[in-house]
Amino acid sequence: MKIEILGTGCVKCNKLEDMVKLAIRETGIEAEIGHVHDIKKIMEYGVMTTPALVIDGEVKAAGKIPPLEEIKKLLGSK
């Protein structure tokens, strides 16, 4: 599974990344995590507000930090 956090490095973007890492640890899911800071690449996903969570190329959440349990469900939906 490939997970990308879209955001320019703001506090919320970094918090989302931390939450995703925690969800991965707690669920034991194998995943590669990346953080996309480039605004042009972020816009290629059609995301206009960050932070955003992308799982295997599909935007799952944008403009908010989902609760930990929701992140776990999103990770498990693949």
C-alpha positions as semicolon CSV with decimal commas, in nm:
position;residue;x (nm);y (nm);z (nm)
1;M;0,000;0,000;0,000
2;K;0,127;0,347;-0,087
3;I;0,015;0,636;0,131
4;E;0,082;1,000;0,054
5;I;0,022;1,300;0,273
6;L;-0,038;1,611;0,064
7;G;0,060;1,939;0,224
8;T;0,325;2,205;0,227
9;G;0,457;2,113;0,570
10;C;0,214;2,302;0,793
11;V;0,129;2,186;1,145
12;K;-0,193;2,014;1,029
13;C;-0,013;1,829;0,749
14;N;0,252;1,703;0,988
15;K;-0,016;1,599;1,239
16;L;-0,196;1,399;0,969
17;E;0,130;1,223;0,886
18;D;0,183;1,140;1,254
19;M;-0,174;1,008;1,282
20;V;-0,130;0,788;0,973
21;K;0,195;0,647;1,112
22;L;0,018;0,570;1,441
23;A;-0,270;0,401;1,256
24;I;-0,023;0,187;1,062
25;R;0,158;0,085;1,380
26;E;-0,167;-0,001;1,557
27;T;-0,310;-0,201;1,267
28;G;0,011;-0,369;1,154
29;I;-0,054;-0,274;0,792
30;E;0,244;-0,277;0,555
31;A;0,265;0,062;0,384
32;E;0,504;0,305;0,224
33;I;0,445;0,663;0,341
34;G;0,546;0,974;0,151
35;H;0,482;1,345;0,205
36;V;0,418;1,554;-0,107
37;H;0,514;1,918;-0,048
38;D;0,513;2,041;-0,409
39;I;0,199;2,248;-0,469
40;K;0,188;2,156;-0,839
41;K;0,189;1,785;-0,758
42;I;-0,077;1,841;-0,492
43;M;-0,296;2,016;-0,747
44;E;-0,254;1,723;-0,989
45;Y;-0,465;1,523;-0,743
46;G;-0,738;1,789;-0,767
47;V;-0,683;1,883;-0,404
48;M;-0,746;2,248;-0,325
49;T;-0,722;2,233;0,055
50;T;-0,466;2,052;0,263
51;P;-0,390;1,837;0,443
52;A;-0,501;1,550;0,223
53;L;-0,466;1,175;0,254
54;V;-0,404;0,967;-0,058
55;I;-0,410;0,588;-0,048
56;D;-0,291;0,400;-0,357
57;G;-0,345;0,707;-0,575
58;E;-0,698;0,782;-0,451
59;V;-0,776;1,091;-0,242
60;K;-0,953;0,966;0,073
61;A;-0,969;1,289;0,275
62;A;-0,889;1,653;0,208
63;G;-0,898;1,973;0,409
64;K;-0,919;1,796;0,745
65;I;-0,750;1,554;0,979
66;P;-0,974;1,250;1,008
67;P;-1,001;1,089;1,352
68;L;-0,765;0,797;1,415
69;E;-1,043;0,536;1,387
70;E;-1,149;0,677;1,049
71;I;-0,791;0,663;0,924
72;K;-0,773;0,298;1,031
73;K;-1,095;0,224;0,839
74;L;-0,959;0,400;0,530
75;L;-0,640;0,195;0,549
76;G;-0,836;-0,125;0,590
77;S;-1,064;-0,052;0,297
78;K;-0,795;-0,150;0,047
